[in-house]
């Protein structure tokens, strides 16, 4: 193969086995299917991280990222845009989740800006 280094057949077999093993691990840890609620919860988690309010356990013993209030605001604004653009197209549960998340994030944002 042009442009690739010569690889012994044994090294190629080991690499293929390692790739197969990695793929099997990914299959085992597959994410749940995405629905509207999961998507909104994922966005809200990002906002909470940007607000510096995420639980330390989320970072597996590593230092959490610093607060980033502009990014938190942008994420909250994206969720608000979703609320606006999906109005009349959501189930009652989805509407309540979106409304509650936005209220909570906005209150957290106000507190974070006062503390900054």
Protein Blocks (a to p, Z undefined) as FASTA:
>chain_A
ZZiacddfklmmmmmmmmmmmmmmmmmmpccdddfklmmmmmmmmmmmmnopacfklnno
pacddddfklmmmmmmmmmmmmmmmgoiacfklmmmmmmmmmmmmmmmmmmmmmZZ
